[in-house]
Amino acid sequence: MRTTAAQKKPVPQDWHPADIIAAVRKAGWSMRQLAFANGYESSTAIAHALRRAYPKAERIIADALGIPPQEIWPSRYNADGTPNRTPGSKPLRPAHITVIPKATTQGSGRNPQKRSGG
């Protein structure tokens, strides 16, 4: 028996970080130069966009390459070009990890075992 699977559209892949760096270099920039030219004191601020969502840095890199950020990182953007994440949202903790609340002490907040003075 032969089953026909519906042809799925291939999911667009984000550019590899090395490909992004190579394109930036080919455009005549370095990550460090992009950072300093845009008011950052460290190149790591711009480099963070290579591994995680950082819309401001993504826009800086894309502008240097002359293409929209959604072409470099299609997984991070909706079809209309808006970021597909909520500002300030934190990633969800996996279900198997439970958070144990931190123990709080009543009183002055000082360590009762520590001697004062001397």
Number of C-alpha atoms within 10 A of each C-alpha: 3 4 5 6 6 6 6 6 6 6 8 11 11 15 14 13 14 10 11 18 18 14 16 18 14 11 12 11 16 15 19 16 14 20 20 13 11 11 8 14 11 14 15 13 15 23 20 13 19 21 9 10 17 17 17 12 20 22 17 18 27 19 12 16 19 10 12 15 22 20 16 23 19 19 16 19 18 12 10 8 13 12 18 14 13 7 9 6 7 8 6 6 9 7 6 6 7 8 7 6 6 6 6 7 9 7 8 7 8 9 10 9 6 7 7 7 4 3
